[in-house]
Amino acid sequence: MDEIVLTAETGRSTGTRPSRRGRTAGHIPAVLYGLQQDPLTVSIEWSELRRAITTEAGLNAIIHLEVGGEKHMSIVREIQRHPVRRDVLHVDFVRIDPDQDVTVDVSIVMVGEAKEVTDNDGMVDQNLFTLTISAAPDNIPTEIEVDISELTIGDSARVIDLVLPEGVTTDVDPDEAVAVGTITRSTLEAMAAEEAAEAAALAAELDIEGAEGEGEDGEPAEGAGDASAEDSDDSDSE
């Protein structure tokens, strides 16, 4: 992968108004810190940064931030946006050491087809969308795959089931669910409706049987009294 170099300008004015004017002109306030060095207040061209973080590596792209002729290997730690307009307000860069692991969040993508789940009118819910990992700067994966092919209803793929590249580790709970096979809401509603219909049919059948055992005005049906009389006569004869 080609080295990503981004030029940062120093000497920017601080404060709300100068920052607003700078952002209007496409200059985003930023800070570079880390590795026990003094933080640097800089500004960057948003168009250049946008190109840098829309590569395959995304926000985990290794950026060589050039400040005053000196390059600093860095990574974007945070992009602050306006809560409504979503404009970029500020960017934090953190220096990294090429010989030390860095901790970043990597996207998790589902692969495969959960045939047994779909055949049973279910769906796969993804519970975990990113995984916090530690890796060398040149070994950060662009994404991590979770295979859902063997999922069944009620089953889950967990963090321990993820296949991490060599040299990549995570401290996330290995039992945390990443993807779960569940029954869809429509299927649950259909099952509930079917159970209700069966219950109603059973209740109707019981009502019919009860009605057949009684005559008009609630009197016992014909033959029921005779049977009682015969029982009585048999008892007297004994």
N, C-alpha and C positions, 0 to 999 in steps of 0.2 A: 504494500500500500504506500502511496506517495506521502511524503511528510507534509503535514498541514502546518503552514506558517501563517500567523496572524499578527499584523502590526498593531501595536497599542501606542497611543499617544499619551505622554505625561503632561503635567502642568495644567490639567483641566481645573476650571473654577468649581468650587463646591457651592452647595446651596440649591434651593428649589428652582429659582428662576433660571440660573445658568444651566442647570441640568435639563430643564424643560426645553430651553432653546437648543441645547445640544441634541436632544432626542428628536426634536423637530427636523433638524438637519441630518439625522441619521447617525449621530454619534451617541453611543450608549455608555453611560457611566459604568465603570467596572472597578474591581479591586483584585489584586493578585497577592496571595499570602501562602504561608506554609513553609515547611522545612526549616523552621526556626530562623527565618529571615524576615526582615522588616516588610510589612505590607506595602504595596505600591498602588497608589490611586491613579487610574488610567481611564482612557476612553477608547472605544473600539467602533469600527464601522459595522453596523448591524447587518448589512448585506453580506459582508465577508464572513461574519460569525454564522449567519444562517446557512451559508454554503458549507461551512465547516461541520455543522452539526446535523446536516441532512444527508450525510454520507451513510453508508451501511452501519457504521459504528454508532450513529446517533449521538446522544449526549455523552457517551463514553469515548468519543473520539479523542485521541491524544493530540493536543494542540501545542505547538511551539510558539509561545507568545513572545514576540520580539519587542523589547522595550529598550530604547536608547542604544540599539545595535547589539544588545545581548539577548540571547534566546533562553526562555524558561520553559522547560517541559511542564505542561499543565493539563488539567482537565476541568471541565465546567462542573462546579459543585452545585450552583443554584442559579436559576433565572427567575428574577422577580418580575411579575406582570401586574398590570392594572387589574383590579378585581372585576371591572365591568368591561372596559374596552379591550382588555387583554394585551395592551401595548407592553413592550418590554421596557421595564423601568431601570433595572440594574442587573449586572451579571457578576457572579463570584467565580474566580478562577483559583484553583489550589495547585501549588507546585507539587510535582511528584518526582521521586527518585527512580530512575530506570532499573535500579538494582533492588528495589523494595516493592513488596506487594501493595496494591491499593485496594480500597474497599469501595465497590460501586454496586448499583442496582441494575440488573439485567432482565430484560423482558422474557417472560415464559410464553411459549406458543404451543398449542395442542396440535399433535400430529396423529394420523391414523383415523380409523372409523370405528366407533363403538357400536358395532352391528347388533350385539345382543341387547344393548340399551334401546336402540332405535326400533328394533323388531318387537320390543315390548312396550312401544309407545312412550318411551322415556326420552330424556335429554341429558346432556352432560353440562353441568355447571362448573365453570372455572372459578375457584375460590382465591387463588393466588396468581397475580398477574406479573409480579416482578420478584426476583430473588436477590438478596444481598449476598454478594460473593467477594472473595479476596483472590486476587491474581496479579501476576506480574503485568506491568503496563502493556507489554507487547503480546500478552496472552489473554486479554479480556475478550470473552466471547461476545458476538453481536446479539445472540439470543440463546435461550436454553429450551430444548424441546421436552415435552411430556407426552409419552405415548399412551393414548387412550383406547387402543385396539382391544385390550382384554377387559375393559371395564364392564361390570354388570350393574343392575339396579341395586342401589344401596352400597356399592363398592366405591372405593376411592383410590386415586393415585396420590401418593404422598411424596414429600420432599426426599425421603430416602430412596424413592424409586427413580429419581432424576439421575441421568447419566451426565456427570460433569466432566469437562475436558481435563486432561492431565494437568496437574498443577493448580487447579481451581478448587477452592474449598468454600464452605458456607457454615455459619454458626446457627442457621435457622433450625428450629425444632424439626428433627427428621420425621416426626409423626404428623406434622402439619399437613392438612389436606390441600392438594393443588387442584384436583379436578374430581368431581363426584357424579356418579350416575344416579339420576333421580327420576321420579315419575312426574310428568308434566301436570300442570294445574287442570288442563282440560281433561286429561285422563282420570285424575282424581274425581273431578266433577261427574264424569261419565260413570265411574264406578259407584259413586254415591247415589246417582240417579237410578242405576240398575238395582242397587240394594234396596232403595226405597220402593221401587216398583215390585220387587219380590216380596217385600214385607206387606205391601198393600194387597197383593194377590193372595197371600197366605191369610190375611185378616178377612178378606172377602170370602174365602173358602170356609173358614171357621164359622162365619156368620150364616152361610148357607146350610151347613151341617146342623147348626143350632136351630135354624128355622124348620128344618125337616123333622126335628124331634118334637115339635109342638103343633097342636091343632089351632083352630080359630080361637080368638080371645085368650090365647095363652094356655088353652086346655091341652092335655096330653094328646098326641096323635092317636088315631083309631088303632086299637089293638094294644095300646100301652096299658089301659085300665084293665082289659081282660087278662092280660098277663099277670097283673097284680092280684086280681081275684083268684086266678088259678093257683097262684103261689099260696094265697091265704087258705083256699080249700085244702090244698095238699098238707098244709101245716095242721089244720083242724083234724084231718083224717088220721094224722099220726097221733 
